Amino acid sequence: MSDAPKSAWELALEKLQKQDRERGEAGPAALSPGQKKSIAEVRARFQARLAEAEILHRSNQAKAAGDAEALQKLEEEFQIDRRRIEDQLEREVAKARGGGRGAKKK
C-alpha cells in the first residue's frame, strides 16, 4: 500500500465496509457470465422499448403541434410510460441478478 493519505471518501467506504462485516452482511455477489448475458439482453430489450416509446411520442407531438393542452397531456403520458418501462427494466434486472435465468424472454 502507498503511504499517501486517504481521502474522506475512502475512509468513509472503509468504515461502512467494516460495519457491514460486523453485522455479517456480505457485499454484492459477483455475477456469473450467464447472469451478465441475461442482464445485457434485458437492458437491450428495454432500451428498444424506450426508443419505440420515444419515437411514438415525437410522432404524437408533431400531430398535436399548436395545441398546448394536447402537448401537455402527451408529455405527461410519455413520462408515465417511461417510468413504467424503467420500473419493469429494474424488476427484470433484479430477477436476472437473483436467479440467473429469471428474466423472461418475449
N, C-alpha and C positions, 0 to 999 in steps of 0.2 A: 504494500500500500504506500501511497505517497504521503509525504509529510505536510501537504497543503491543507490548510484549514477547510473544514466542511461548510457548505452553505447552510442557511437556515432550512431550506427545503430538504436537503439530505439528512439533517439532524431530525427533522420532524418525521420523515419517512422511516428512519431507523427506529424512532420512538414508537410509531404506530405498528411497525412490524414486531417489535418486542412485545407490545401489548397484545397483539394477535396471538403470538406464540404462548404467552402466559395464559390466555383464555382457551388455548387449544384449537384455535381457528387456523385453518390452512389457507394459503393463498390460492388463487385460481389455478386449477389443474391445467397442464399443458394439453393442447388439443391434438387429437390423433389426425393423421392425414385424411382419413375418411370424414372426420368432423369438419376439417378445414375445407374439404371439397364440397360438402353439403352446405356449409355456410356461404361459400362463394356462389354456389348455384342459387341459393335462396336470395342472396343480395342481387344477383344478376336478374332474376325473375322480377323482383320488386322494383328494381331500377327501371326495367322495361314498363312496368305498370305505371310508375310515376311519370315516365316520359309520355306514355299514352294519355294519361290524365291531363298533362300539361298541354299537349297538342290539342286535345278536345277543348280545353279551357280557352286557349288562344283563338280557336275557331269560333267558339261561342261569343267571345269578346268582340270579334270582328263583326259578327251578325248583329250584336246589340250596340254597336257603336252609336254614340249620340244619346243613348238612353241611360242616364246616370243611375237611376234606380235599378234597372236591369243589370248594369255592370256591377253595382254594389252587391246585388244578390248572387251573381255569378262568382264574384270573388269570395264571398262567404262560403258558398257551396264548395268551391275549389279547395279552400283551406280545410274544411271539414273532411273532404275526400283525401286530401294529402295526409292529414293527421291519422285518418283511419288506415291508410296504406302503410304509413310508417309504424303504427302500432302493430299491425299484422306482421310486418317485417321483423320487428323486435321479438314478437312471440315465436315466430318460426326460427329465428336465430337462436333463441333460448332453448327451443326444443332440440335443435341440431347440436348445441353445446352439451345438453344434458344426456341425450340418448344416442348421439352419434348418427343414427339414421331416422330420427324423429321428424325430420322435415318432410312434409307431404309434397309429392310431385303432382302437378296438374297438367 
